[in-house]
Amino acid sequence: MKILFLVNTAKEAACLCAQRAEEILTRAGAQCRHCAASAFGGAFSAQAEQMLADCDLAVTIGGDGTLLHAAAQAAQYEKPVLGINVGRLGFLATMEESELGQLARLVRGEYLLDRRMMLSASIEGATAYHSDALNDVVVSKGAGTNTIHFDIYCDGTLVNSYRGDGVIVATPTGSTAYSLSAGGPILDARIGGILVTPICAHSLNTPPMVFSADRSLRIVTSDHEEGGAYLSTDGRDYIALGKKDEIMIGLSEKSLSLVSFLEADQFRAIDKKLKGR
């Protein structure tokens, strides 16, 4: 088995964890490679892309941000990902540093693959942009901007209008992230649904909404100057929206398989990491 390590080298603990993980997997018979820190820190280089294409499985070591950084590329090459958490919460990273002894199970094939849907987001208008998201797509007001008016369309039908600071469109995987902190519900990661959660809406009539994954959503913003609203996917990019830009969001053709060793790992993480906060 060929395993590629993607390590957040900004964390000393992640580097030490990677050394221990490689020792365990090498003894178990795996071939291990590391993505260069410079390649993984920003956009994936051609070398890093090739290493990912050649591996059987990718292991991210850091936190959920490290895994999210690798998600789109791993999904493109249909490579399963195991996240080892050395960060704070680590909902996506299904293994803790204290559980490294289980790594040998990868080589023996004693693991589960949990397929997670992803979202496709694009901008129609003067701004050209497209990206895929494992967690969420966020439209938010810029710094110094007052509230923004949002119109939400589902398959061409207006379903909600409100004024507020933004809107989060999340996958079930991302329902435990930013959407949860904004008052959204937790969804089972195996549900095929798209969660829409307003951010600080100036109305009592704007509850979160859950749409079927095969729906097409359109978000239209108004009452903002150029650069007064931004789009981000999985916490990256932050694309300034023009006045006439419209955001199209739907189910991506890509999906990501997360490696786990227990059924319902999502709920184990919630029980261990969220309830005590």
Protein Blocks (a to p, Z undefined) as FASTA:
>chain_A
ZZdddddfkbmklmmmmmmmmmmmmmnopacddddfklmmmccdfklmmmmmmpmbdcde
ddfklmmmmmmmmmmnopacddddfbfnommlmcdfklmmmmmmmmnopacddddddddd
ddedjbdcddddfkbccddddehiacddddddeehiafbdcddfbdcdddfklmmmmmmm
nopacddfkbccdddddehiabfklccddddfkbccddddehiaehiaccdeehihjaad
dfkbccdddddfbdcddddfbehklmmmmmmmmmmZZ
